[in-house]
Amino acid sequence: MAVNVHDAAYALEKAIRQSDEYTQLQQMYNVVNADPAAKNMFDNFRQIQMNLQQKQMMGQDISEEEVQQAQSTVALVQQNEKIAGLMQAEQRMSQAIGELNQIIMKPLEDLYGKL
């Protein structure tokens, strides 16, 4: 009997949405978005992050100035209690997704061996 992996994936999506990690992330995201100053600071931080990631993916050099700007922005946002809470919730969610990914990839690792 064949198993429909898409059905399992949708069930996993539903479980993620109901998880403590996701619920806490959603709450912290709402807290940041309800505070215009925090939201603006967080949006600016995310834009800087995305710009640097895009440059990396395109193989472009990142200047020392851009690195320093990113570091100072990280330091600034971490001083905001609301954003720091959101970033911690993001980290917990990311860790949970990483653990799920390891479980999902296990059959391929068993088949091919660890790389």
Beta strands, then each sheet from edge to edge (+ up, - down):
end
